[in-house]
Amino acid sequence: MPLGRLTSAPPLPAERARVADEVRGFLPGAEADALRSAAATYLRPGGVAVEIGSYCGKSAVHLGHEAERVGARLVTIDHHRGSEEQQAGWEYHDASLVGPDGRMETLPFLRETLALADLEGTVDVVAARSPHVASWWSTPLDLVFVDGGHTDEHATADYAGWAPHVRPGGALVVHDVFPDPADGGQAPYQCLYLPALADGFVEVHAEGSLRVLERPA
């Protein structure tokens, strides 16, 4: 889909592109380009973006690169124990991400990704649950990217906790939005996308399952 109101972001440098391509994650190339373009459009010098759901760092490379480029910061938040569908016995479980205690543990993989991409100076890692951080957060945000838990409970909490922190003129970006239930789970659509539209956010771009929603200035 054409970028429309988004500023087209330049490609990642070769080494960062290699890191982003090789790290485990669930972000197709076209969606990654749209996410980076959303960051290029809404991030301002000295501003802050928040990512909900770090996993191993694929999207953090794209967002972090744009944050570095414009002189902003990215805060990536994840409890690093895996979302529901990543637990043992579920479709997206990866046994190589299980720690010595038998639980999912993705934090070391995120840290390695950020080190390989040379983004540790731009991306701040918070290992905690999204609603807990939202409860004390106070900084207005240029952009919030929500790609966390996909249950109704978690998606609802992410919207309630983080949408109010998006500054006027800033963006809420939601991943895994599937209007047709045949295409995927409904929580991001029902509990993030539709409430944002009802609250006055305006959709400015769609790419695959990625939606960019702007809060009017």
C-alpha positions as CSV (number, residue, x, y, z in Angstrom):
1,M,0.0,0.0,0.0
2,P,1.4,3.5,-0.8
3,L,2.8,5.3,2.2
4,G,0.3,8.1,1.9
5,R,0.8,10.5,4.8
6,L,4.0,8.7,6.1
7,T,7.5,9.8,5.4
8,S,9.4,7.2,3.5
9,A,12.3,6.0,5.7
10,P,15.6,5.2,4.1
11,P,16.7,1.5,4.1
12,L,18.6,0.1,7.0
13,P,22.4,0.1,6.6
14,A,23.7,-3.2,5.4
15,E,24.9,-4.6,8.8
16,R,21.8,-3.6,10.6
17,A,19.7,-5.0,7.8
18,R,21.5,-8.3,8.2
19,V,20.9,-8.4,11.9
20,A,17.2,-7.6,11.5
21,D,16.8,-10.2,8.8
22,E,18.5,-12.9,10.8
23,V,17.0,-12.4,14.3
24,R,13.9,-14.4,15.2
25,G,10.6,-12.6,15.0
26,F,7.3,-12.1,13.2
27,L,7.6,-8.9,11.1
28,P,7.5,-9.3,7.3
29,G,9.7,-7.0,5.3
30,A,6.9,-4.7,4.0
31,E,5.6,-4.2,7.5
32,A,9.1,-3.5,8.8
33,D,9.5,-0.8,6.2
34,A,6.1,0.7,7.1
35,L,7.0,0.6,10.8
36,R,10.3,2.4,10.1
37,S,8.5,5.0,8.0
38,A,6.0,5.6,10.9
39,A,9.0,6.2,13.1
40,A,10.5,8.6,10.5
41,T,7.2,10.5,10.4
42,Y,6.4,10.9,14.1
43,L,9.7,10.7,16.0
44,R,11.2,14.1,16.8
45,P,14.6,15.1,18.1
46,G,14.6,14.5,21.8
47,G,11.4,12.5,21.6
48,V,10.6,9.0,22.9
49,A,9.0,6.0,21.3
50,V,7.7,2.9,23.3
51,E,7.6,-0.6,21.9
52,I,5.3,-3.1,23.7
53,G,6.7,-6.6,23.0
54,S,10.4,-6.9,22.3
55,Y,10.8,-10.6,21.8
56,C,14.3,-11.0,20.3
57,G,14.6,-7.5,18.9
58,K,13.6,-7.6,15.2
59,S,11.3,-4.6,15.3
60,A,13.5,-2.8,17.9
61,V,16.3,-2.7,15.2
62,H,14.0,-0.9,12.8
63,L,12.5,1.5,15.4
64,G,15.9,2.0,17.1
65,H,17.6,2.9,13.8
66,E,15.1,5.7,13.2
67,A,15.3,6.9,16.8
68,E,19.1,7.1,16.4
69,R,18.8,8.8,13.1
70,V,16.6,11.6,14.4
71,G,18.1,11.9,17.9
72,A,15.3,10.3,19.8
73,R,15.1,7.3,22.1
74,L,13.3,3.9,22.0
75,V,12.1,2.2,25.1
76,T,11.3,-1.5,24.5
77,I,9.2,-3.2,27.2
78,D,8.7,-7.0,27.6
79,H,8.5,-9.4,30.5
80,H,10.5,-11.8,28.3
81,R,8.6,-14.9,29.4
82,G,6.8,-15.2,26.1
83,S,3.3,-14.5,25.1
84,E,0.5,-17.1,25.2
85,E,1.1,-18.6,21.8
86,Q,4.8,-19.0,22.5
87,Q,4.4,-21.3,25.5
88,A,5.1,-25.1,25.2
89,G,2.6,-26.9,23.2
90,W,1.4,-23.9,21.2
91,E,2.0,-22.9,17.6
92,Y,4.8,-20.4,18.0
93,H,6.8,-22.2,20.7
94,D,10.5,-22.2,20.2
95,A,12.3,-24.6,22.5
96,S,15.6,-22.9,22.0
97,L,14.3,-19.9,23.9
98,V,13.6,-21.8,27.0
99,G,15.9,-20.9,29.9
100,P,17.5,-23.2,32.5
101,D,14.4,-22.9,34.8
102,G,12.1,-24.3,32.1
103,R,10.5,-21.0,31.3
104,M,10.7,-18.8,28.1
105,E,13.6,-16.3,28.4
106,T,14.1,-14.0,25.5
107,L,16.0,-11.1,27.2
108,P,19.5,-12.4,26.4
109,F,18.5,-12.7,22.7
110,L,17.2,-9.1,22.7
111,R,20.4,-7.8,24.3
112,E,22.5,-9.7,21.8
113,T,20.5,-8.3,18.9
114,L,20.9,-4.7,20.1
115,A,24.6,-5.2,20.6
116,L,25.1,-6.7,17.1
117,A,23.1,-3.8,15.6
118,D,25.1,-1.2,17.7
119,L,21.9,0.2,19.2
120,E,22.5,-0.2,22.9
121,G,23.1,3.6,23.1
122,T,19.7,4.4,21.7
123,V,17.4,1.6,22.9
124,D,16.5,1.3,26.6
125,V,15.4,-2.2,27.6
126,V,12.8,-2.6,30.3
127,A,12.2,-6.1,31.5
128,A,8.7,-5.8,33.0
129,R,5.0,-6.2,32.3
130,S,3.5,-3.5,30.1
131,P,0.7,-2.4,32.5
132,H,3.1,-2.1,35.4
133,V,5.3,0.3,33.5
134,A,2.3,2.2,32.1
135,S,1.0,2.8,35.7
136,W,4.0,5.0,36.5
137,W,4.9,6.4,33.0
138,S,4.6,10.1,32.6
139,T,6.6,11.1,29.4
140,P,4.5,12.1,26.4
141,L,5.3,9.8,23.5
142,D,5.8,10.4,19.8
143,L,5.0,6.8,18.9
144,V,3.7,3.7,20.6
145,F,4.1,0.3,18.9
146,V,1.9,-2.4,20.4
147,D,2.9,-6.0,19.6
148,G,2.5,-7.6,23.0
149,G,0.1,-10.3,24.4
150,H,-2.7,-11.2,22.0
151,T,-5.4,-12.1,24.5
152,D,-8.3,-9.7,25.1
153,E,-7.1,-9.0,28.6
154,H,-3.5,-8.1,27.5
155,A,-4.6,-6.1,24.4
156,T,-7.1,-4.1,26.4
157,A,-4.6,-3.4,29.1
158,D,-2.0,-2.2,26.6
159,Y,-4.5,0.2,25.0
160,A,-5.7,1.5,28.4
161,G,-2.2,1.9,29.6
162,W,-0.4,3.4,26.6
163,A,-2.8,5.2,24.3
164,P,-3.2,8.1,26.8
165,H,0.5,8.8,26.6
166,V,0.6,9.3,22.8
167,R,1.0,13.1,22.3
168,P,-1.3,15.1,20.0
169,G,0.0,14.5,16.5
170,G,1.7,11.3,17.6
171,A,1.0,7.8,16.5
172,L,-0.3,4.5,17.9
173,V,1.0,1.6,15.7
174,V,-0.7,-1.8,16.2
175,H,0.5,-5.1,14.8
176,D,-1.5,-8.2,14.0
177,V,-4.7,-6.4,13.1
178,F,-7.0,-8.9,11.4
179,P,-10.5,-7.6,10.6
180,D,-11.4,-11.0,9.2
181,P,-11.4,-13.7,12.0
182,A,-10.3,-16.2,9.3
183,D,-7.0,-14.4,9.0
184,G,-6.0,-14.4,12.7
185,G,-6.8,-13.6,16.3
186,Q,-9.1,-10.7,17.0
187,A,-7.7,-9.2,20.2
188,P,-5.6,-6.5,18.5
189,Y,-8.5,-5.6,16.2
190,Q,-11.2,-5.6,18.8
191,C,-9.3,-4.3,21.8
192,L,-6.7,-1.9,20.3
193,Y,-7.7,-0.9,16.7
194,L,-11.4,-0.3,17.1
195,P,-11.2,1.5,20.5
196,A,-8.5,3.8,19.1
197,L,-10.8,4.8,16.2
198,A,-13.6,5.3,18.6
199,D,-11.4,7.6,20.7
200,G,-10.6,9.8,17.7
201,F,-7.3,8.3,16.4
202,V,-7.2,8.4,12.5
203,E,-5.9,5.6,10.4
204,V,-3.2,7.0,8.1
205,H,-1.6,3.8,6.8
206,A,-2.1,0.0,6.6
207,E,0.5,-2.5,5.5
208,G,-0.4,-6.2,5.9
209,S,-1.5,-6.5,9.5
210,L,0.2,-3.3,10.6
211,R,-2.0,-0.2,11.3
212,V,-0.7,3.3,11.8
213,L,-3.2,5.5,13.8
214,E,-2.6,9.2,14.4
215,R,-3.9,11.2,17.3
216,P,-5.1,14.5,15.9
217,A,-3.1,17.5,17.0
